[in-house]
């Protein structure tokens, strides 16, 4: 009879790791959406993209990376302290509201006097 090598029993951690479990568990969550009239791969997309960012507690902001937009489409540079004049409430939305606002504003994002819609027509004359 051949002898089998003696191997110590696996610990619970080794079993969990072998099964793909981690400690602590890995969390995956959506924190940002990109909204633009320009398709992915367009050289100008990064300049004419709005971001819908998760701000916690089911609230989202619409921003261009430099400032946030209010529901009426006005832009406020940077971030202001949340306790000032209800700034947070006027610049935070549900996800559906934030995506709708970003879609409404996307064609009008302006860089150096040119809108996203103009950039789209310039790079896609057949569209």
C-alpha contacts under 8 A as a table, 3 or more apart, distances in Angstrom:
res1	aa1	res2	aa2	distance
10	X	13	X	7.98
10	X	14	X	5.84
10	X	15	X	6.36
11	X	14	X	5.16
11	X	15	X	6.32
12	X	15	X	5.01
12	X	16	X	6.08
13	X	16	X	5.11
13	X	17	X	6.04
14	X	17	X	5.08
14	X	18	X	6.02
15	X	18	X	5.09
15	X	19	X	6.27
16	X	19	X	5.11
16	X	20	X	6.37
16	X	21	X	5.10
16	X	22	X	7.07
17	X	20	X	5.07
17	X	21	X	5.24
17	X	22	X	6.22
18	X	21	X	7.45
21	X	25	X	7.22
22	X	25	X	5.18
22	X	26	X	6.89
23	X	26	X	7.92
30	X	33	X	7.95
30	X	54	X	7.80
31	X	53	X	5.77
31	X	54	X	4.92
32	X	51	X	6.56
32	X	52	X	5.52
32	X	53	X	4.53
32	X	54	X	6.22
33	X	51	X	5.69
33	X	52	X	5.04
33	X	53	X	6.62
34	X	49	X	6.45
34	X	50	X	5.92
34	X	51	X	4.84
34	X	52	X	6.50
35	X	49	X	5.67
35	X	50	X	5.14
35	X	51	X	6.16
35	X	52	X	7.60
35	X	99	X	7.94
35	X	102	X	6.40
35	X	103	X	6.55
35	X	106	X	6.69
36	X	39	X	7.24
36	X	45	X	7.03
36	X	48	X	6.39
36	X	49	X	4.75
36	X	50	X	6.36
36	X	103	X	7.57
36	X	106	X	5.49
36	X	107	X	7.44
36	X	116	X	7.87
37	X	48	X	7.92
37	X	49	X	7.91
37	X	106	X	6.25
37	X	107	X	6.10
37	X	116	X	6.68
37	X	117	X	6.93
37	X	120	X	7.07
38	X	42	X	6.34
38	X	44	X	7.47
38	X	45	X	5.43
38	X	48	X	7.50
38	X	116	X	7.35
38	X	120	X	5.98
39	X	42	X	5.75
39	X	45	X	6.91
40	X	45	X	6.82
41	X	45	X	7.34
42	X	45	X	5.38
43	X	46	X	7.37
44	X	47	X	5.66
44	X	48	X	6.61
44	X	119	X	7.42
45	X	48	X	5.21
45	X	49	X	5.99
46	X	49	X	5.66
47	X	111	X	7.15
48	X	106	X	7.56
48	X	109	X	5.91
48	X	110	X	7.19
48	X	111	X	7.29
48	X	115	X	7.86
48	X	116	X	5.58
49	X	64	X	6.65
49	X	106	X	7.11
49	X	109	X	7.64
50	X	62	X	6.76
50	X	63	X	5.68
50	X	64	X	4.76
50	X	65	X	7.64
50	X	102	X	6.50
50	X	106	X	6.68
50	X	109	X	7.94
51	X	61	X	7.85
51	X	62	X	5.65
51	X	63	X	5.23
51	X	64	X	5.94
51	X	65	X	7.23
51	X	102	X	7.64
52	X	60	X	6.34
52	X	61	X	5.46
52	X	62	X	4.62
52	X	63	X	6.51
52	X	98	X	6.47
52	X	99	X	6.73
52	X	102	X	7.27
53	X	60	X	5.39
53	X	61	X	5.28
53	X	62	X	6.60
53	X	63	X	7.71
54	X	58	X	7.41
54	X	59	X	6.27
54	X	60	X	4.62
54	X	61	X	6.72
55	X	58	X	7.37
55	X	59	X	5.43
55	X	60	X	5.23
55	X	61	X	6.74
55	X	92	X	7.94
56	X	59	X	5.57
56	X	60	X	7.33
58	X	94	X	6.30
58	X	95	X	7.40
59	X	92	X	5.59
59	X	93	X	5.23
59	X	94	X	5.28
59	X	95	X	6.90
60	X	92	X	5.32
60	X	93	X	5.09
60	X	94	X	5.93
60	X	95	X	5.84
60	X	98	X	6.24
61	X	68	X	6.71
61	X	69	X	7.50
61	X	91	X	6.17
61	X	92	X	5.04
61	X	93	X	6.35
61	X	98	X	6.38
62	X	68	X	5.65
62	X	69	X	5.59
62	X	70	X	7.91
62	X	91	X	7.64
62	X	92	X	7.89
62	X	98	X	6.06
62	X	99	X	7.91
62	X	101	X	7.51
62	X	102	X	6.26
63	X	66	X	6.92
63	X	67	X	5.49
63	X	68	X	4.25
63	X	69	X	5.92
64	X	67	X	6.03
64	X	68	X	6.87
65	X	68	X	7.97
66	X	77	X	6.24
66	X	78	X	5.65
67	X	75	X	6.53
67	X	76	X	5.38
67	X	77	X	4.20
67	X	78	X	4.33
67	X	79	X	6.67
68	X	75	X	5.71
68	X	76	X	5.42
68	X	77	X	6.66
68	X	78	X	6.86
68	X	79	X	7.38
68	X	91	X	6.67
69	X	72	X	7.86
69	X	73	X	5.64
69	X	74	X	5.52
69	X	75	X	4.51
69	X	76	X	6.27
69	X	91	X	6.15
70	X	73	X	5.32
70	X	74	X	5.44
70	X	75	X	6.49
70	X	76	X	7.79
70	X	90	X	5.60
70	X	91	X	4.72
70	X	92	X	7.80
71	X	74	X	7.46
71	X	90	X	6.71
71	X	91	X	6.91
71	X	101	X	6.88
73	X	101	X	7.72
73	X	105	X	7.03
76	X	79	X	7.71
80	X	84	X	7.39
80	X	87	X	7.17
81	X	84	X	5.89
81	X	87	X	7.69
81	X	88	X	7.99
82	X	86	X	6.89
82	X	87	X	5.86
82	X	88	X	5.01
83	X	86	X	6.31
83	X	87	X	7.13
83	X	88	X	7.46
84	X	87	X	5.85
86	X	89	X	5.40
86	X	90	X	6.52
87	X	90	X	5.32
87	X	91	X	6.28
88	X	91	X	5.20
88	X	92	X	5.92
89	X	92	X	5.44
89	X	93	X	7.80
92	X	98	X	7.76
93	X	96	X	7.86
93	X	97	X	5.68
93	X	98	X	5.45
94	X	97	X	5.22
94	X	98	X	6.10
95	X	98	X	5.12
95	X	99	X	6.09
96	X	99	X	5.28
96	X	100	X	6.12
97	X	100	X	5.15
97	X	101	X	6.12
98	X	101	X	5.11
98	X	102	X	6.12
99	X	102	X	5.09
99	X	103	X	6.10
100	X	103	X	5.17
100	X	104	X	6.18
101	X	104	X	5.08
101	X	105	X	6.19
102	X	105	X	5.13
102	X	106	X	5.78
103	X	106	X	5.25
103	X	107	X	7.82
104	X	107	X	7.26
105	X	108	X	5.48
105	X	109	X	6.54
106	X	109	X	5.55
106	X	116	X	6.95
107	X	115	X	6.62
107	X	116	X	5.03
107	X	117	X	4.86
108	X	115	X	5.21
108	X	116	X	5.86
108	X	117	X	6.70
109	X	115	X	5.35
109	X	116	X	5.47
110	X	113	X	5.90
110	X	114	X	5.26
110	X	115	X	4.24
110	X	116	X	6.34
111	X	114	X	5.32
111	X	115	X	6.40
111	X	116	X	7.93
114	X	118	X	6.26
114	X	119	X	6.91
115	X	118	X	5.19
115	X	119	X	6.33
116	X	119	X	4.97
116	X	120	X	6.09
117	X	120	X	5.01
117	X	121	X	6.31
118	X	121	X	5.14
118	X	122	X	6.04
119	X	122	X	5.00
119	X	123	X	6.18
120	X	123	X	5.41
120	X	124	X	5.83
121	X	124	X	5.02
121	X	125	X	5.30
121	X	127	X	6.92
122	X	125	X	5.81
124	X	127	X	5.52
